[in-house]
Amino acid sequence: MPTIISDKVKYINEVFIYILYVSSCLINEQKVIMNIIGTKSFFDVIVPKEILLSMFKIKLVKILSNILESVSKFGIEIISTFSF
C-alpha cells in the first residue's frame, strides 16, 4: 500500500515547530493521517580541516540566525569524531 510522507515547518507560539505528515490507506480502504509534532530536528556538519572550528561556528550561527530570524531558537553541539 502506498504511503505519502511530507513535512512542514510552522511558526506556533513564537517557536518554529517541525511537523511530519504520514498518510496511507488501511486494508478496509479507510484513510489514515498521522501528524508527528514535537520531534527535534538535527543535522550534522563536517567542518573542513582548513577552517578553524570557532570561525566555522560563527559562520553557521549567522546563516541559521538569518533563516530563523533569531539566535535563541537553536543550539549547536560540538561532537568530535575521527577524521575522514
PDB file with one MODEL, atoms N, CA, C and O in Angstrom:
MODEL        1
ATOM      1  N   MET A   1       0.843  -1.182   0.000  1.00  0.00           N
ATOM      2  CA  MET A   1       0.000   0.000   0.000  1.00  0.00           C
ATOM      3  C   MET A   1       0.887   1.244   0.000  1.00  0.00           C
ATOM      4  O   MET A   1       1.856   1.312   0.757  1.00  0.00           O
ATOM      5  N   PRO A   2       0.572   2.205  -0.823  1.00  0.00           N
ATOM      6  CA  PRO A   2       1.399   3.416  -0.872  1.00  0.00           C
ATOM      7  C   PRO A   2       1.228   4.275   0.377  1.00  0.00           C
ATOM      8  O   PRO A   2       0.132   4.403   0.921  1.00  0.00           O
ATOM      9  N   THR A   3       2.316   4.844   0.803  1.00  0.00           N
ATOM     10  CA  THR A   3       2.324   5.761   1.935  1.00  0.00           C
ATOM     11  C   THR A   3       2.852   7.098   1.453  1.00  0.00           C
ATOM     12  O   THR A   3       3.866   7.154   0.757  1.00  0.00           O
ATOM     13  N   ILE A   4       2.173   8.175   1.819  1.00  0.00           N
ATOM     14  CA  ILE A   4       2.589   9.515   1.435  1.00  0.00           C
ATOM     15  C   ILE A   4       3.203  10.193   2.662  1.00  0.00           C
ATOM     16  O   ILE A   4       2.586  10.250   3.726  1.00  0.00           O
ATOM     17  N   ILE A   5       4.413  10.699   2.500  1.00  0.00           N
ATOM     18  CA  ILE A   5       5.104  11.374   3.593  1.00  0.00           C
ATOM     19  C   ILE A   5       5.472  12.783   3.142  1.00  0.00           C
ATOM     20  O   ILE A   5       6.028  12.976   2.060  1.00  0.00           O
ATOM     21  N   SER A   6       5.159  13.756   3.977  1.00  0.00           N
ATOM     22  CA  SER A   6       5.551  15.139   3.700  1.00  0.00           C
ATOM     23  C   SER A   6       5.882  15.806   5.025  1.00  0.00           C
ATOM     24  O   SER A   6       5.596  15.269   6.095  1.00  0.00           O
ATOM     25  N   ASP A   7       6.485  16.977   4.938  1.00  0.00           N
ATOM     26  CA  ASP A   7       6.819  17.688   6.164  1.00  0.00           C
ATOM     27  C   ASP A   7       6.641  19.178   5.966  1.00  0.00           C
ATOM     28  O   ASP A   7       6.562  19.674   4.842  1.00  0.00           O
ATOM     29  N   LYS A   8       6.580  19.883   7.092  1.00  0.00           N
ATOM     30  CA  LYS A   8       6.378  21.328   7.056  1.00  0.00           C
ATOM     31  C   LYS A   8       6.902  21.912   8.358  1.00  0.00           C
ATOM     32  O   LYS A   8       6.914  21.242   9.391  1.00  0.00           O
ATOM     33  N   VAL A   9       7.329  23.153   8.300  1.00  0.00           N
ATOM     34  CA  VAL A   9       7.731  23.881   9.500  1.00  0.00           C
ATOM     35  C   VAL A   9       6.722  25.003   9.698  1.00  0.00           C
ATOM     36  O   VAL A   9       6.522  25.832   8.810  1.00  0.00           O
ATOM     37  N   LYS A  10       6.087  25.028  10.866  1.00  0.00           N
ATOM     38  CA  LYS A  10       5.107  26.074  11.188  1.00  0.00           C
ATOM     39  C   LYS A  10       5.615  26.902  12.364  1.00  0.00           C
ATOM     40  O   LYS A  10       6.323  26.400  13.236  1.00  0.00           O
ATOM     41  N   TYR A  11       5.247  28.149  12.369  1.00  0.00           N
ATOM     42  CA  TYR A  11       5.607  29.068  13.447  1.00  0.00           C
ATOM     43  C   TYR A  11       4.421  29.144  14.406  1.00  0.00           C
ATOM     44  O   TYR A  11       3.417  29.787  14.101  1.00  0.00           O
ATOM     45  N   ILE A  12       4.533  28.491  15.562  1.00  0.00           N
ATOM     46  CA  ILE A  12       3.440  28.403  16.531  1.00  0.00           C
ATOM     47  C   ILE A  12       3.939  28.917  17.873  1.00  0.00           C
ATOM     48  O   ILE A  12       4.969  28.455  18.365  1.00  0.00           O
ATOM     49  N   ASN A  13       3.228  29.863  18.470  1.00  0.00           N
ATOM     50  CA  ASN A  13       3.610  30.431  19.777  1.00  0.00           C
ATOM     51  C   ASN A  13       5.060  30.901  19.806  1.00  0.00           C
ATOM     52  O   ASN A  13       5.800  30.607  20.745  1.00  0.00           O
ATOM     53  N   GLU A  14       5.450  31.624  18.779  1.00  0.00           N
ATOM     54  CA  GLU A  14       6.787  32.210  18.666  1.00  0.00           C
ATOM     55  C   GLU A  14       7.903  31.170  18.601  1.00  0.00           C
ATOM     56  O   GLU A  14       9.049  31.476  18.930  1.00  0.00           O
ATOM     57  N   VAL A  15       7.585  29.953  18.183  1.00  0.00           N
ATOM     58  CA  VAL A  15       8.570  28.886  18.058  1.00  0.00           C
ATOM     59  C   VAL A  15       8.328  28.158  16.737  1.00  0.00           C
ATOM     60  O   VAL A  15       7.182  27.912  16.360  1.00  0.00           O
ATOM     61  N   PHE A  16       9.418  27.812  16.028  1.00  0.00           N
ATOM     62  CA  PHE A  16       9.288  27.006  14.833  1.00  0.00           C
ATOM     63  C   PHE A  16       9.077  25.552  15.246  1.00  0.00           C
ATOM     64  O   PHE A  16       9.842  25.008  16.042  1.00  0.00           O
ATOM     65  N   ILE A  17       8.032  24.927  14.700  1.00  0.00           N
ATOM     66  CA  ILE A  17       7.692  23.547  15.012  1.00  0.00           C
ATOM     67  C   ILE A  17       7.792  22.726  13.728  1.00  0.00           C
ATOM     68  O   ILE A  17       7.227  23.102  12.701  1.00  0.00           O
ATOM     69  N   TYR A  18       8.513  21.601  13.787  1.00  0.00           N
ATOM     70  CA  TYR A  18       8.632  20.702  12.647  1.00  0.00           C
ATOM     71  C   TYR A  18       7.506  19.682  12.735  1.00  0.00           C
ATOM     72  O   TYR A  18       7.309  19.055  13.776  1.00  0.00           O
ATOM     73  N   ILE A  19       6.759  19.517  11.628  1.00  0.00           N
ATOM     74  CA  ILE A  19       5.641  18.569  11.600  1.00  0.00           C
ATOM     75  C   ILE A  19       5.876  17.589  10.458  1.00  0.00           C
ATOM     76  O   ILE A  19       6.130  17.995   9.324  1.00  0.00           O
ATOM     77  N   LEU A  20       5.791  16.298  10.763  1.00  0.00           N
ATOM     78  CA  LEU A  20       5.921  15.240   9.770  1.00  0.00           C
ATOM     79  C   LEU A  20       4.528  14.656   9.537  1.00  0.00           C
ATOM     80  O   LEU A  20       3.875  14.201  10.476  1.00  0.00           O
ATOM     81  N   TYR A  21       4.077  14.670   8.283  1.00  0.00           N
ATOM     82  CA  TYR A  21       2.762  14.148   7.914  1.00  0.00           C
ATOM     83  C   TYR A  21       2.926  12.793   7.238  1.00  0.00           C
ATOM     84  O   TYR A  21       3.688  12.659   6.280  1.00  0.00           O
ATOM     85  N   VAL A  22       2.212  11.789   7.736  1.00  0.00           N
ATOM     86  CA  VAL A  22       2.228  10.452   7.138  1.00  0.00           C
ATOM     87  C   VAL A  22       0.784  10.062   6.871  1.00  0.00           C
ATOM     88  O   VAL A  22      -0.047  10.100   7.779  1.00  0.00           O
ATOM     89  N   SER A  23       0.476   9.684   5.629  1.00  0.00           N
ATOM     90  CA  SER A  23      -0.890   9.257   5.311  1.00  0.00           C
ATOM     91  C   SER A  23      -0.851   8.010   4.435  1.00  0.00           C
ATOM     92  O   SER A  23       0.075   7.808   3.650  1.00  0.00           O
ATOM     93  N   SER A  24      -1.872   7.184   4.589  1.00  0.00           N
ATOM     94  CA  SER A  24      -1.954   5.939   3.839  1.00  0.00           C
ATOM     95  C   SER A  24      -3.386   5.420   3.901  1.00  0.00           C
ATOM     96  O   SER A  24      -4.252   6.029   4.529  1.00  0.00           O
ATOM     97  N   CYS A  25      -3.621   4.302   3.252  1.00  0.00           N
ATOM     98  CA  CYS A  25      -4.934   3.645   3.303  1.00  0.00           C
ATOM     99  C   CYS A  25      -4.797   2.313   4.025  1.00  0.00           C
ATOM    100  O   CYS A  25      -3.813   1.595   3.848  1.00  0.00           O
ATOM    101  N   LEU A  26      -5.799   1.991   4.844  1.00  0.00           N
ATOM    102  CA  LEU A  26      -5.820   0.721   5.556  1.00  0.00           C
ATOM    103  C   LEU A  26      -6.363  -0.375   4.645  1.00  0.00           C
ATOM    104  O   LEU A  26      -6.786  -0.108   3.520  1.00  0.00           O
ATOM    105  N   ILE A  27      -6.349  -1.601   5.138  1.00  0.00           N
ATOM    106  CA  ILE A  27      -6.851  -2.734   4.355  1.00  0.00           C
ATOM    107  C   ILE A  27      -8.323  -2.548   3.997  1.00  0.00           C
ATOM    108  O   ILE A  27      -8.747  -2.938   2.909  1.00  0.00           O
ATOM    109  N   ASN A  28      -9.109  -1.955   4.905  1.00  0.00           N
ATOM    110  CA  ASN A  28     -10.536  -1.746   4.647  1.00  0.00           C
ATOM    111  C   ASN A  28     -10.802  -0.448   3.872  1.00  0.00           C
ATOM    112  O   ASN A  28     -11.937   0.027   3.825  1.00  0.00           O
ATOM    113  N   GLU A  29      -9.748   0.127   3.262  1.00  0.00           N
ATOM    114  CA  GLU A  29      -9.806   1.315   2.414  1.00  0.00           C
ATOM    115  C   GLU A  29     -10.087   2.614   3.164  1.00  0.00           C
ATOM    116  O   GLU A  29     -10.374   3.633   2.536  1.00  0.00           O
ATOM    117  N   GLN A  30     -10.010   2.597   4.489  1.00  0.00           N
ATOM    118  CA  GLN A  30     -10.112   3.838   5.240  1.00  0.00           C
ATOM    119  C   GLN A  30      -8.784   4.585   5.143  1.00  0.00           C
ATOM    120  O   GLN A  30      -7.717   3.972   5.109  1.00  0.00           O
ATOM    121  N   LYS A  31      -8.863   5.924   5.100  1.00  0.00           N
ATOM    122  CA  LYS A  31      -7.663   6.733   5.006  1.00  0.00           C
ATOM    123  C   LYS A  31      -7.169   7.071   6.412  1.00  0.00           C
ATOM    124  O   LYS A  31      -7.959   7.412   7.292  1.00  0.00           O
ATOM    125  N   VAL A  32      -5.868   6.973   6.611  1.00  0.00           N
ATOM    126  CA  VAL A  32      -5.243   7.280   7.894  1.00  0.00           C
ATOM    127  C   VAL A  32      -4.272   8.436   7.683  1.00  0.00           C
ATOM    128  O   VAL A  32      -3.449   8.415   6.768  1.00  0.00           O
ATOM    129  N   ILE A  33      -4.381   9.447   8.548  1.00  0.00           N
ATOM    130  CA  ILE A  33      -3.452  10.569   8.519  1.00  0.00           C
ATOM    131  C   ILE A  33      -2.847  10.707   9.915  1.00  0.00           C
ATOM    132  O   ILE A  33      -3.568  10.795  10.908  1.00  0.00           O
ATOM    133  N   MET A  34      -1.517  10.726   9.978  1.00  0.00           N
ATOM    134  CA  MET A  34      -0.827  10.841  11.248  1.00  0.00           C
ATOM    135  C   MET A  34       0.097  12.055  11.176  1.00  0.00           C
ATOM    136  O   MET A  34       0.923  12.161  10.269  1.00  0.00           O
ATOM    137  N   ASN A  35      -0.043  12.962  12.126  1.00  0.00           N
ATOM    138  CA  ASN A  35       0.818  14.130  12.222  1.00  0.00           C
ATOM    139  C   ASN A  35       1.746  13.937  13.413  1.00  0.00           C
ATOM    140  O   ASN A  35       1.291  13.789  14.547  1.00  0.00           O
ATOM    141  N   ILE A  36       3.037  13.940  13.153  1.00  0.00           N
ATOM    142  CA  ILE A  36       4.022  13.777  14.215  1.00  0.00           C
ATOM    143  C   ILE A  36       4.594  15.159  14.509  1.00  0.00           C
ATOM    144  O   ILE A  36       5.245  15.767  13.659  1.00  0.00           O
ATOM    145  N   ILE A  37       4.345  15.648  15.726  1.00  0.00           N
ATOM    146  CA  ILE A  37       4.730  17.005  16.113  1.00  0.00           C
ATOM    147  C   ILE A  37       5.632  16.923  17.344  1.00  0.00           C
ATOM    148  O   ILE A  37       5.443  16.067  18.207  1.00  0.00           O
ATOM    149  N   GLY A  38       6.599  17.813  17.411  1.00  0.00           N
ATOM    150  CA  GLY A  38       7.414  17.916  18.614  1.00  0.00           C
ATOM    151  C   GLY A  38       8.744  17.201  18.545  1.00  0.00           C
ATOM    152  O   GLY A  38       9.482  17.187  19.530  1.00  0.00           O
ATOM    153  N   THR A  39       9.069  16.607  17.415  1.00  0.00           N
ATOM    154  CA  THR A  39      10.383  15.992  17.306  1.00  0.00           C
ATOM    155  C   THR A  39      11.431  17.084  17.080  1.00  0.00           C
ATOM    156  O   THR A  39      11.160  18.087  16.419  1.00  0.00           O
ATOM    157  N   LYS A  40      12.588  16.887  17.615  1.00  0.00           N
ATOM    158  CA  LYS A  40      13.674  17.846  17.415  1.00  0.00           C
ATOM    159  C   LYS A  40      14.452  17.427  16.175  1.00  0.00           C
ATOM    160  O   LYS A  40      14.977  16.316  16.107  1.00  0.00           O
ATOM    161  N   SER A  41      14.520  18.311  15.211  1.00  0.00           N
ATOM    162  CA  SER A  41      15.292  18.001  14.016  1.00  0.00           C
ATOM    163  C   SER A  41      16.739  18.405  14.227  1.00  0.00           C
ATOM    164  O   SER A  41      17.041  19.325  14.988  1.00  0.00           O
ATOM    165  N   PHE A  42      17.623  17.703  13.544  1.00  0.00           N
ATOM    166  CA  PHE A  42      19.047  17.984  13.684  1.00  0.00           C
ATOM    167  C   PHE A  42      19.747  17.657  12.377  1.00  0.00           C
ATOM    168  O   PHE A  42      19.196  16.965  11.520  1.00  0.00           O
ATOM    169  N   PHE A  43      20.931  18.145  12.237  1.00  0.00           N
ATOM    170  CA  PHE A  43      21.755  17.774  11.095  1.00  0.00           C
ATOM    171  C   PHE A  43      23.216  17.825  11.517  1.00  0.00           C
ATOM    172  O   PHE A  43      23.590  18.520  12.462  1.00  0.00           O
ATOM    173  N   ASP A  44      24.018  17.076  10.797  1.00  0.00           N
ATOM    174  CA  ASP A  44      25.451  17.039  11.043  1.00  0.00           C
ATOM    175  C   ASP A  44      26.147  17.908  10.007  1.00  0.00           C
ATOM    176  O   ASP A  44      25.723  17.985   8.855  1.00  0.00           O
ATOM    177  N   VAL A  45      27.215  18.556  10.431  1.00  0.00           N
ATOM    178  CA  VAL A  45      28.014  19.380   9.534  1.00  0.00           C
ATOM    179  C   VAL A  45      29.464  18.934   9.677  1.00  0.00           C
ATOM    180  O   VAL A  45      29.994  18.863  10.786  1.00  0.00           O
ATOM    181  N   ILE A  46      30.093  18.637   8.561  1.00  0.00           N
ATOM    182  CA  ILE A  46      31.508  18.305   8.583  1.00  0.00           C
ATOM    183  C   ILE A  46      32.293  19.591   8.357  1.00  0.00           C
ATOM    184  O   ILE A  46      32.108  20.275   7.350  1.00  0.00           O
ATOM    185  N   VAL A  47      33.160  19.908   9.290  1.00  0.00           N
ATOM    186  CA  VAL A  47      33.961  21.131   9.211  1.00  0.00           C
ATOM    187  C   VAL A  47      35.229  20.824   8.420  1.00  0.00           C
ATOM    188  O   VAL A  47      35.977  19.914   8.777  1.00  0.00           O
ATOM    189  N   PRO A  48      35.475  21.574   7.352  1.00  0.00           N
ATOM    190  CA  PRO A  48      36.706  21.343   6.585  1.00  0.00           C
ATOM    191  C   PRO A  48      37.948  21.542   7.463  1.00  0.00           C
ATOM    192  O   PRO A  48      37.958  22.405   8.342  1.00  0.00           O
ATOM    193  N   LYS A  49      38.980  20.754   7.227  1.00  0.00           N
ATOM    194  CA  LYS A  49      40.194  20.805   8.046  1.00  0.00           C
ATOM    195  C   LYS A  49      40.876  22.163   7.993  1.00  0.00           C
ATOM    196  O   LYS A  49      41.498  22.577   8.971  1.00  0.00           O
ATOM    197  N   GLU A  50      40.771  22.860   6.872  1.00  0.00           N
ATOM    198  CA  GLU A  50      41.484  24.130   6.730  1.00  0.00           C
ATOM    199  C   GLU A  50      40.791  25.309   7.416  1.00  0.00           C
ATOM    200  O   GLU A  50      41.330  26.416   7.424  1.00  0.00           O
ATOM    201  N   ILE A  51      39.602  25.092   7.993  1.00  0.00           N
ATOM    202  CA  ILE A  51      38.877  26.172   8.672  1.00  0.00           C
ATOM    203  C   ILE A  51      38.852  25.903  10.175  1.00  0.00           C
ATOM    204  O   ILE A  51      38.560  24.786  10.603  1.00  0.00           O
ATOM    205  N   LEU A  52      39.154  26.912  10.964  1.00  0.00           N
ATOM    206  CA  LEU A  52      39.088  26.776  12.421  1.00  0.00           C
ATOM    207  C   LEU A  52      37.646  26.557  12.854  1.00  0.00           C
ATOM    208  O   LEU A  52      36.727  27.168  12.307  1.00  0.00           O
ATOM    209  N   LEU A  53      37.452  25.693  13.829  1.00  0.00           N
ATOM    210  CA  LEU A  53      36.110  25.375  14.314  1.00  0.00           C
ATOM    211  C   LEU A  53      35.382  26.622  14.809  1.00  0.00           C
ATOM    212  O   LEU A  53      34.191  26.784  14.544  1.00  0.00           O
ATOM    213  N   SER A  54      36.074  27.496  15.516  1.00  0.00           N
ATOM    214  CA  SER A  54      35.433  28.702  16.048  1.00  0.00           C
ATOM    215  C   SER A  54      34.942  29.614  14.923  1.00  0.00           C
ATOM    216  O   SER A  54      33.868  30.205  15.037  1.00  0.00           O
ATOM    217  N   MET A  55      35.713  29.737  13.834  1.00  0.00           N
ATOM    218  CA  MET A  55      35.299  30.568  12.696  1.00  0.00           C
ATOM    219  C   MET A  55      34.126  29.941  11.959  1.00  0.00           C
ATOM    220  O   MET A  55      33.210  30.638  11.524  1.00  0.00           O
ATOM    221  N   PHE A  56      34.162  28.616  11.823  1.00  0.00           N
ATOM    222  CA  PHE A  56      33.079  27.916  11.147  1.00  0.00           C
ATOM    223  C   PHE A  56      31.782  28.044  11.934  1.00  0.00           C
ATOM    224  O   PHE A  56      30.709  28.223  11.358  1.00  0.00           O
ATOM    225  N   LYS A  57      31.892  27.949  13.258  1.00  0.00           N
ATOM    226  CA  LYS A  57      30.713  28.064  14.120  1.00  0.00           C
ATOM    227  C   LYS A  57      30.078  29.448  13.985  1.00  0.00           C
ATOM    228  O   LYS A  57      28.853  29.563  13.954  1.00  0.00           O
ATOM    229  N   ILE A  58      30.895  30.496  13.904  1.00  0.00           N
ATOM    230  CA  ILE A  58      30.372  31.863  13.740  1.00  0.00           C
ATOM    231  C   ILE A  58      29.610  31.986  12.426  1.00  0.00           C
ATOM    232  O   ILE A  58      28.526  32.568  12.386  1.00  0.00           O
ATOM    233  N   LYS A  59      30.177  31.438  11.346  1.00  0.00           N
ATOM    234  CA  LYS A  59      29.508  31.488  10.039  1.00  0.00           C
ATOM    235  C   LYS A  59      28.193  30.717  10.069  1.00  0.00           C
ATOM    236  O   LYS A  59      27.188  31.177   9.526  1.00  0.00           O
ATOM    237  N   LEU A  60      28.199  29.541  10.705  1.00  0.00           N
ATOM    238  CA  LEU A  60      26.997  28.722  10.788  1.00  0.00           C
ATOM    239  C   LEU A  60      25.900  29.422  11.587  1.00  0.00           C
ATOM    240  O   LEU A  60      24.734  29.384  11.195  1.00  0.00           O
ATOM    241  N   VAL A  61      26.256  30.057  12.699  1.00  0.00           N
ATOM    242  CA  VAL A  61      25.287  30.793  13.520  1.00  0.00           C
ATOM    243  C   VAL A  61      24.685  31.942  12.715  1.00  0.00           C
ATOM    244  O   VAL A  61      23.481  32.182  12.805  1.00  0.00           O
ATOM    245  N   LYS A  62      25.491  32.655  11.934  1.00  0.00           N
ATOM    246  CA  LYS A  62      24.968  33.746  11.110  1.00  0.00           C
ATOM    247  C   LYS A  62      23.963  33.235  10.083  1.00  0.00           C
ATOM    248  O   LYS A  62      22.910  33.840   9.883  1.00  0.00           O
ATOM    249  N   ILE A  63      24.289  32.121   9.434  1.00  0.00           N
ATOM    250  CA  ILE A  63      23.381  31.550   8.425  1.00  0.00           C
ATOM    251  C   ILE A  63      22.067  31.138   9.072  1.00  0.00           C
ATOM    252  O   ILE A  63      20.998  31.489   8.572  1.00  0.00           O
ATOM    253  N   LEU A  64      22.131  30.397  10.178  1.00  0.00           N
ATOM    254  CA  LEU A  64      20.915  29.928  10.844  1.00  0.00           C
ATOM    255  C   LEU A  64      20.115  31.082  11.436  1.00  0.00           C
ATOM    256  O   LEU A  64      18.885  31.047  11.423  1.00  0.00           O
ATOM    257  N   SER A  65      20.789  32.098  11.950  1.00  0.00           N
ATOM    258  CA  SER A  65      20.094  33.258  12.520  1.00  0.00           C
ATOM    259  C   SER A  65      19.308  34.002  11.451  1.00  0.00           C
ATOM    260  O   SER A  65      18.196  34.464  11.707  1.00  0.00           O
ATOM    261  N   ASN A  66      19.876  34.122  10.254  1.00  0.00           N
ATOM    262  CA  ASN A  66      19.160  34.775   9.152  1.00  0.00           C
ATOM    263  C   ASN A  66      17.942  33.972   8.733  1.00  0.00           C
ATOM    264  O   ASN A  66      16.897  34.542   8.420  1.00  0.00           O
ATOM    265  N   ILE A  67      18.070  32.654   8.725  1.00  0.00           N
ATOM    266  CA  ILE A  67      16.944  31.798   8.317  1.00  0.00           C
ATOM    267  C   ILE A  67      15.849  31.815   9.381  1.00  0.00           C
ATOM    268  O   ILE A  67      14.672  31.975   9.059  1.00  0.00           O
ATOM    269  N   LEU A  68      16.235  31.649  10.654  1.00  0.00           N
ATOM    270  CA  LEU A  68      15.254  31.548  11.738  1.00  0.00           C
ATOM    271  C   LEU A  68      14.881  32.897  12.344  1.00  0.00           C
ATOM    272  O   LEU A  68      13.970  32.972  13.169  1.00  0.00           O
ATOM    273  N   GLU A  69      15.568  33.952  11.950  1.00  0.00           N
ATOM    274  CA  GLU A  69      15.332  35.313  12.425  1.00  0.00           C
ATOM    275  C   GLU A  69      15.564  35.471  13.918  1.00  0.00           C
ATOM    276  O   GLU A  69      15.044  36.408  14.525  1.00  0.00           O
ATOM    277  N   SER A  70      16.335  34.573  14.521  1.00  0.00           N
ATOM    278  CA  SER A  70      16.674  34.685  15.941  1.00  0.00           C
ATOM    279  C   SER A  70      17.815  33.730  16.260  1.00  0.00           C
ATOM    280  O   SER A  70      17.931  32.671  15.642  1.00  0.00           O
ATOM    281  N   VAL A  71      18.649  34.093  17.211  1.00  0.00           N
ATOM    282  CA  VAL A  71      19.746  33.221  17.626  1.00  0.00           C
ATOM    283  C   VAL A  71      19.287  32.241  18.695  1.00  0.00           C
ATOM    284  O   VAL A  71      19.916  31.197  18.871  1.00  0.00           O
ATOM    285  N   SER A  72      18.224  32.540  19.406  1.00  0.00           N
ATOM    286  CA  SER A  72      17.834  31.748  20.576  1.00  0.00           C
ATOM    287  C   SER A  72      17.009  30.512  20.242  1.00  0.00           C
ATOM    288  O   SER A  72      16.656  29.762  21.152  1.00  0.00           O
ATOM    289  N   LYS A  73      16.691  30.273  18.986  1.00  0.00           N
ATOM    290  CA  LYS A  73      15.799  29.166  18.652  1.00  0.00           C
ATOM    291  C   LYS A  73      16.530  27.907  18.202  1.00  0.00           C
ATOM    292  O   LYS A  73      15.899  26.978  17.699  1.00  0.00           O
ATOM    293  N   PHE A  74      17.830  27.862  18.371  1.00  0.00           N
ATOM    294  CA  PHE A  74      18.558  26.658  18.015  1.00  0.00           C
ATOM    295  C   PHE A  74      19.784  26.536  18.899  1.00  0.00           C
ATOM    296  O   PHE A  74      20.210  27.502  19.532  1.00  0.00           O
ATOM    297  N   GLY A  75      20.337  25.350  18.935  1.00  0.00           N
ATOM    298  CA  GLY A  75      21.547  25.121  19.698  1.00  0.00           C
ATOM    299  C   GLY A  75      22.577  24.411  18.838  1.00  0.00           C
ATOM    300  O   GLY A  75      22.230  23.730  17.873  1.00  0.00           O
ATOM    301  N   ILE A  76      23.815  24.569  19.184  1.00  0.00           N
ATOM    302  CA  ILE A  76      24.892  23.902  18.462  1.00  0.00           C
ATOM    303  C   ILE A  76      25.654  23.045  19.453  1.00  0.00           C
ATOM    304  O   ILE A  76      26.075  23.520  20.507  1.00  0.00           O
ATOM    305  N   GLU A  77      25.827  21.778  19.108  1.00  0.00           N
ATOM    306  CA  GLU A  77      26.574  20.852  19.936  1.00  0.00           C
ATOM    307  C   GLU A  77      27.787  20.387  19.139  1.00  0.00           C
ATOM    308  O   GLU A  77      27.644  19.871  18.031  1.00  0.00           O
ATOM    309  N   ILE A  78      28.959  20.566  19.690  1.00  0.00           N
ATOM    310  CA  ILE A  78      30.194  20.177  19.019  1.00  0.00           C
ATOM    311  C   ILE A  78      30.494  18.715  19.394  1.00  0.00           C
ATOM    312  O   ILE A  78      30.626  18.377  20.571  1.00  0.00           O
ATOM    313  N   ILE A  79      30.597  17.872  18.382  1.00  0.00           N
ATOM    314  CA  ILE A  79      30.934  16.465  18.594  1.00  0.00           C
ATOM    315  C   ILE A  79      32.168  16.166  17.752  1.00  0.00           C
ATOM    316  O   ILE A  79      32.135  16.292  16.528  1.00  0.00           O
ATOM    317  N   SER A  80      33.243  15.773  18.400  1.00  0.00           N
ATOM    318  CA  SER A  80      34.477  15.463  17.679  1.00  0.00           C
ATOM    319  C   SER A  80      34.526  13.960  17.398  1.00  0.00           C
ATOM    320  O   SER A  80      34.288  13.138  18.282  1.00  0.00           O
ATOM    321  N   THR A  81      34.837  13.629  16.162  1.00  0.00           N
ATOM    322  CA  THR A  81      34.956  12.217  15.770  1.00  0.00           C
ATOM    323  C   THR A  81      36.266  12.028  15.028  1.00  0.00           C
ATOM    324  O   THR A  81      37.065  12.956  14.896  1.00  0.00           O
ATOM    325  N   PHE A  82      36.468  10.844  14.559  1.00  0.00           N
ATOM    326  CA  PHE A  82      37.654  10.580  13.755  1.00  0.00           C
ATOM    327  C   PHE A  82      37.559  11.312  12.442  1.00  0.00           C
ATOM    328  O   PHE A  82      36.471  11.457  11.885  1.00  0.00           O
ATOM    329  N   SER A  83      38.673  11.770  11.946  1.00  0.00           N
ATOM    330  CA  SER A  83      38.666  12.481  10.663  1.00  0.00           C
ATOM    331  C   SER A  83      38.599  11.479   9.523  1.00  0.00           C
ATOM    332  O   SER A  83      39.050  10.341   9.648  1.00  0.00           O
ATOM    333  N   PHE A  84      38.033  11.919   8.417  1.00  0.00           N
ATOM    334  CA  PHE A  84      37.884  11.055   7.244  1.00  0.00           C
ATOM    335  C   PHE A  84      39.037  11.198   6.309  1.00  0.00           C
ATOM    336  O   PHE A  84      39.074  10.542   5.269  1.00  0.00           O
TER     337      PHE A  84
ENDMDL
END
